[in-house]
């Protein structure tokens, strides 16, 4: 069997207002924020000091990008989930990485897939893996 699997190890980037926009006024000054560094790039700061890392469109660039330069699919789920991904993407977890959804995956999957069409949700969680790897699908009753 010839496998055609690519692991992109995708990560979704939080938009600049993610934290500030959702906190009560009394906590906004302590929220993670996006800040420019002297080279003109933007990055997250968690303590008001210049960011040590800036946004980057790819690993070969050493930062210096602004959030506006990052492809929209990196922070907008609807753009990220294009038709190709819906037909080929597969849910995965970083277990046993310490920052992972496991063992709470079953609680969080409904939240993470909220609003997706049911066929897309099924394909991402099981159907694409069954098809790509030729797995036998068992139906529970």
C-alpha positions as semicolon CSV with decimal commas, in nm:
position;residue;x (nm);y (nm);z (nm)
1;X;0,000;0,000;0,000
2;X;0,138;0,342;-0,093
3;X;0,086;0,603;0,177
4;X;0,026;0,965;0,082
5;X;0,032;1,124;0,425
6;X;0,180;1,460;0,512
7;X;0,214;1,568;0,872
8;X;0,201;1,945;0,876
9;X;0,203;1,971;1,257
10;X;-0,028;2,268;1,215
11;X;-0,073;2,524;1,484
12;X;-0,335;2,794;1,489
13;X;-0,210;3,141;1,574
14;X;-0,409;3,356;1,813
15;X;-0,512;3,696;1,668
16;X;-0,374;4,001;1,853
17;X;-0,696;4,077;2,043
18;X;-0,753;3,722;2,166
19;X;-0,675;3,797;2,529
20;X;-0,721;4,174;2,564
21;X;-1,063;4,173;2,399
22;X;-1,201;3,907;2,634
23;X;-1,085;4,027;2,974
24;X;-1,256;4,263;3,217
25;X;-1,119;4,618;3,205
26;X;-0,933;4,571;3,535
27;X;-0,723;4,285;3,394
28;X;-0,646;4,411;3,041
29;X;-0,309;4,559;3,142
30;X;-0,193;4,210;3,253
31;X;-0,310;4,026;2,941
32;X;-0,070;3,887;2,679
33;X;-0,041;4,147;2,403
34;X;0,116;4,185;2,061
35;X;0,404;4,434;2,054
36;X;0,648;4,554;1,786
37;X;1,019;4,488;1,828
38;X;1,294;4,725;1,707
39;X;1,322;4,541;1,372
40;X;0,957;4,610;1,298
41;X;0,826;4,260;1,359
42;X;0,546;4,184;1,600
43;X;0,528;3,915;1,866
44;X;0,359;3,821;2,189
45;X;0,466;3,980;2,512
46;X;0,351;3,844;2,844
47;X;0,521;4,096;3,069
48;X;0,531;4,422;2,873
49;X;0,888;4,365;2,759
50;X;0,991;4,340;2,394
51;X;0,895;4,004;2,244
52;X;1,180;3,754;2,218
53;X;1,021;3,589;1,914
54;X;0,822;3,755;1,638
55;X;0,566;3,623;1,395
56;X;0,714;3,444;1,097
57;X;0,552;3,315;0,780
58;X;0,790;3,019;0,764
59;X;1,077;2,862;0,956
60;X;1,344;2,991;0,719
61;X;1,260;3,351;0,811
62;X;1,391;3,468;1,145
63;X;1,089;3,673;1,242
64;X;1,037;4,032;1,160
65;X;0,688;3,975;1,023
66;X;0,380;4,156;1,146
67;X;0,053;3,982;1,222
68;X;-0,095;4,134;0,904
69;X;0,169;3,946;0,699
70;X;0,068;3,604;0,835
71;X;-0,164;3,404;0,604
72;X;-0,523;3,435;0,722
73;X;-0,563;3,056;0,743
74;X;-0,320;3,060;1,037
75;X;-0,574;3,236;1,258
76;X;-0,912;3,206;1,087
77;X;-1,052;2,854;1,119
78;X;-1,302;2,896;0,835
79;X;-1,023;2,989;0,593
80;X;-0,791;2,719;0,730
81;X;-1,053;2,450;0,685
82;X;-1,065;2,459;0,308
83;X;-1,220;2,176;0,104
84;X;-0,887;1,991;0,068
85;X;-0,837;1,976;0,445
86;X;-1,195;1,857;0,495
87;X;-1,122;1,563;0,261
88;X;-0,775;1,482;0,392
89;X;-0,717;1,628;0,741
90;X;-0,709;1,407;1,048
91;X;-0,747;1,491;1,415
92;X;-0,436;1,419;1,616
93;X;-0,308;1,478;1,964
94;X;0,038;1,554;2,098
95;X;0,011;1,289;2,371
96;X;0,228;1,243;2,578
97;X;0,339;1,606;2,532
98;X;0,264;1,799;2,853
99;X;0,059;2,061;2,665
100;X;-0,204;1,842;2,508
101;X;-0,579;1,790;2,512
102;X;-0,539;1,433;2,636
103;X;-0,701;1,297;2,852
104;X;-0,981;1,554;2,800
105;X;-1,001;1,513;2,420
106;X;-1,350;1,364;2,430
107;X;-1,475;1,666;2,626
108;X;-1,306;1,922;2,402
109;X;-1,367;1,777;2,055
110;X;-1,731;1,899;2,047
111;X;-1,611;2,249;2,135
112;X;-1,328;2,244;1,879
113;X;-1,552;2,117;1,600
114;X;-1,856;2,330;1,680
115;X;-2,010;2,478;1,368
116;X;-1,846;2,235;1,126
117;X;-2,072;2,050;0,885
118;X;-2,138;1,698;1,019
119;X;-1,968;1,525;0,722
120;X;-1,655;1,741;0,763
121;X;-1,650;1,673;1,138
122;X;-1,679;1,297;1,077
123;X;-1,403;1,303;0,814
124;X;-1,160;1,495;1,038
125;X;-1,223;1,273;1,339
126;X;-1,240;0,931;1,172
127;X;-1,346;0,902;0,809
128;X;-1,027;1,030;0,647
129;X;-0,809;0,797;0,860
130;X;-1,033;0,500;0,776
131;X;-1,005;0,578;0,404
132;X;-0,633;0,666;0,388
133;X;-0,510;0,376;0,600
134;X;-0,766;0,122;0,473
135;X;-0,898;0,061;0,823
136;X;-1,201;-0,153;0,894
137;X;-1,475;0,068;1,032
138;X;-1,685;-0,081;1,305
139;X;-2,027;0,060;1,376
140;X;-2,125;0,071;1,743
141;X;-2,483;0,011;1,838
